[in-house]
Amino acid sequence: MAAIDIGAHAVRMAVAEVFPDGRIEVLERLHRPVRLGQDTFVRGRLGGEAMRTAVSILRDFKKTLQLYQVQRVRAVATSAVREAMNADTFLDRIYLATGLTVEIIGPSEESRLTVSAVLHTVGEQLDIRRNKTLIVEVGGGGTLLTVLEGGEIIVSESLRVGSIRTQELLNTSEESPERSAELVRHHVANTLSMMEGTLNLQEIETFIAVGGDARLAAKWAGQPTGPEGWAVIDAAAFDKLVRRLQKLSPEQISRREGIPFSQAEMLSPALLIYQILLHAADVPKMWVSPASMRDGLLLELAQEVTGQEDEAVYRGVIHSALAIGQKYRVDLEHAQHVAELACRLFDELKPDHGLGPRYRLLLRTAALLHEIGIFVSPQAYHKHSYYLVLNSEIFGLNRDEIVVVAHIARYHRRSGPKPTHLEYMSLPREKRVVVNKLAAILRVVDALAGSHLQPISLQNIRREGDELVVLVGPGADMLLIRRSIAMVGDMFEDIYGLRVRVEES
């Protein structure tokens, strides 16, 4: 299998072999520089020369894939392509030239994949399971910040400050190295000050840096430690390295340190960003991970091949959904009750819907968020829920999955999908089928859940002919539940061919 990452300043690929037990052995890593971000961050479009170079690189990578007889490939593009107005044209050119389908991923997906790779390699030396940990990756287009508590993601943010973007925005190429460093430092500090309330960096106990620039700094100023490939840099040693490099031009860094110019010109801005964040967190050292987003892609491919599930990802999605629900002041107790009922009915109907565990997670997420639209207005709040979910970053879900979750939340009440609903009709047929199956379940369990003040106790679910009989515990308002079921049950009957009958046990 192989993972390809089309970034702001390079195209990278990792080729690996996966074994039946899920173990991964990386066979080759390839890295080719190309400044895709230089034009995007200034003009909003990918430049013609950069696109031609990237396509040429991917043609060469395709030959490597054929040499290794790779069976599974996932290719992704990040900020430079994501923000370009002509991104679709570029992706079409790649497909026509190589046959590769490239997926544009958002910052939350980048963070999830990177964190997954870091946790996979961390070993026991770093007590991430107990400490509050910040994982930082400085890229060409932005900086990803992920805060973990108890080993689980609690905050994920993307700052629009990266080594290439900052240089292009501030136009530092004509400045002296010292003046350039001063401008970068001031810009990053200003950006970071706007995020203080969200990140609370003063509470960080462990600081982990990810990325090629951090690994280079570890090679020069750090010490190998712990799991293979990991290193640690004392804050004082890191400050000394940054002070030395910020006095040099990219040409001087390239010549003195023996690294390519394309890497040297991004090094100082990237290390300055790491330094500012390290000082903001006020921790004595920076741990440097050998992991990358490509390793996260390989892990995900391996899990698909071997049929394994990543429990950390599952917990991360739920935690993110609960955080969004809290932000919009939903009744979390009721939302979690509805989510539990939805998962129970999903499991009961598995022979009918034929959907796997990933769709169970999407249903649970939609159930947790189905009432967030009340924050906007109680009137037609299902439509507001759709809008808010659609425009939220749910950590661990990709863009297509968030769209599905938004539609499930949209159709949990009132009318079901109609041909006049343009957003629904624009979905591919297979996505519409999924929305129908899961929304039908959510409609029934939301009706069953009844009052927020009196949660029902679901005793049993069984089939009797063409009826789904639901037994609820004593004390439920049966009149209210039956009326609610009568209002929303048509969609369930259309999808599953079963009428819902509610009885008190």
Rosetta blueprint (number, residue, H / E / L):
1 M L
2 A E
3 A E
4 I E
5 D E
6 I E
7 G L
8 A L
9 H L
10 A E
11 V E
12 R E
13 M E
14 A E
15 V E
16 A E
17 E E
18 V E
19 F L
20 P L
21 D L
22 G L
23 R L
24 I E
25 E E
26 V E
27 L E
28 E E
29 R E
30 L E
31 H E
32 R E
33 P E
34 V L
35 R L
36 L H
37 G H
38 Q H
39 D H
40 T H
41 F H
42 V H
43 R H
44 G L
45 R L
46 L L
47 G L
48 G H
49 E H
50 A H
51 M H
52 R H
53 T H
54 A H
55 V H
56 S H
57 I H
58 L H
59 R H
60 D H
61 F H
62 K H
63 K H
64 T H
65 L H
66 Q H
67 L H
68 Y H
69 Q L
70 V L
71 Q L
72 R L
73 V E
74 R E
75 A E
76 V E
77 A E
78 T L
79 S H
80 A H
81 V H
82 R H
83 E L
84 A L
85 M L
86 N L
87 A H
88 D H
89 T H
90 F H
91 L H
92 D H
93 R H
94 I H
95 Y H
96 L H
97 A H
98 T H
99 G L
100 L L
101 T L
102 V E
103 E E
104 I E
105 I L
106 G L
107 P H
108 S H
109 E H
110 E H
111 S H
112 R H
113 L H
114 T H
115 V H
116 S H
117 A H
118 V H
119 L H
120 H H
121 T H
122 V L
123 G L
124 E L
125 Q L
126 L L
127 D L
128 I L
129 R L
130 R L
131 N L
132 K E
133 T E
134 L E
135 I E
136 V E
137 E E
138 V E
139 G L
140 G L
141 G L
142 G L
143 T E
144 L E
145 L E
146 T E
147 V E
148 L E
149 E E
150 G L
151 G L
152 E E
153 I E
154 I E
155 V E
156 S E
157 E E
158 S E
159 L E
160 R L
161 V L
162 G L
163 S H
164 I H
165 R H
166 T H
167 Q H
168 E H
169 L H
170 L H
171 N L
172 T H
173 S H
174 E H
175 E L
176 S L
177 P H
178 E H
179 R H
180 S H
181 A H
182 E H
183 L H
184 V H
185 R H
186 H H
187 H H
188 V H
189 A H
190 N H
191 T H
192 L H
193 S H
194 M L
195 M L
196 E H
197 G H
198 T H
199 L H
200 N L
201 L H
202 Q H
203 E H
204 I L
205 E L
206 T E
207 F E
208 I E
209 A E
210 V E
211 G L
212 G H
213 D H
214 A H
215 R H
216 L H
217 A H
218 A H
219 K H
220 W H
221 A H
222 G L
223 Q E
224 P E
225 T L
226 G L
227 P L
228 E L
229 G L
230 W L
231 A E
232 V E
233 I E
234 D E
235 A H
236 A H
237 A H
238 F H
239 D H
240 K H
241 L H
242 V H
243 R H
244 R H
245 L H
246 Q L
247 K L
248 L L
249 S L
250 P H
251 E H
252 Q H
253 I H
254 S H
255 R H
256 R H
257 E H
258 G L
259 I L
260 P L
261 F H
262 S H
263 Q H
264 A H
265 E H
266 M H
267 L H
268 S H
269 P H
270 A H
271 L H
272 L H
273 I H
274 Y H
275 Q H
276 I H
277 L H
278 L H
279 H H
280 A H
281 A H
282 D L
283 V L
284 P L
285 K E
286 M E
287 W E
288 V E
289 S L
290 P L
291 A L
292 S L
293 M H
294 R H
295 D H
296 G H
297 L H
298 L H
299 L H
300 E H
301 L H
302 A H
303 Q H
304 E H
305 V H
306 T H
307 G L
308 Q L
309 E L
310 D L
311 E H
312 A H
313 V H
314 Y H
315 R H
316 G H
317 V H
318 I H
319 H H
320 S H
321 A H
322 L H
323 A H
324 I H
325 G H
326 Q H
327 K H
328 Y L
329 R L
330 V L
331 D L
332 L H
333 E H
334 H H
335 A H
336 Q H
337 H H
338 V H
339 A H
340 E H
341 L H
342 A H
343 C H
344 R H
345 L H
346 F H
347 D H
348 E H
349 L L
350 K H
351 P H
352 D H
353 H H
354 G L
355 L L
356 G L
357 P H
358 R H
359 Y H
360 R H
361 L H
362 L H
363 L H
364 R H
365 T H
366 A H
367 A H
368 L H
369 L H
370 H L
371 E L
372 I H
373 G H
374 I H
375 F H
376 V L
377 S L
378 P L
379 Q L
380 A L
381 Y H
382 H H
383 K H
384 H H
385 S H
386 Y H
387 Y H
388 L H
389 V H
390 L H
391 N L
392 S L
393 E L
394 I L
395 F L
396 G L
397 L L
398 N L
399 R H
400 D H
401 E H
402 I H
403 V H
404 V H
405 V H
406 A H
407 H H
408 I H
409 A H
410 R H
411 Y L
412 H L
413 R L
414 R L
415 S L
416 G L
417 P L
418 K L
419 P L
420 T L
421 H L
422 L H
423 E H
424 Y H
425 M H
426 S L
427 L L
428 P L
429 R H
430 E H
431 K H
432 R H
433 V H
434 V H
435 V H
436 N H
437 K H
438 L H
439 A H
440 A H
441 I H
442 L H
443 R H
444 V H
445 V H
446 D H
447 A H
448 L H
449 A H
450 G L
451 S L
452 H L
453 L L
454 Q L
455 P L
456 I L
457 S L
458 L E
459 Q E
460 N E
461 I E
462 R E
463 R E
464 E E
465 G L
466 D L
467 E E
468 L E
469 V E
470 V E
471 L E
472 V E
473 G L
474 P L
475 G L
476 A L
477 D L
478 M H
479 L H
480 L H
481 I H
482 R H
483 R H
484 S H
485 I H
486 A H
487 M H
488 V H
489 G H
490 D H
491 M H
492 F H
493 E H
494 D H
495 I H
496 Y H
497 G L
498 L L
499 R E
500 V E
501 R E
502 V E
503 E E
504 E E
505 S L
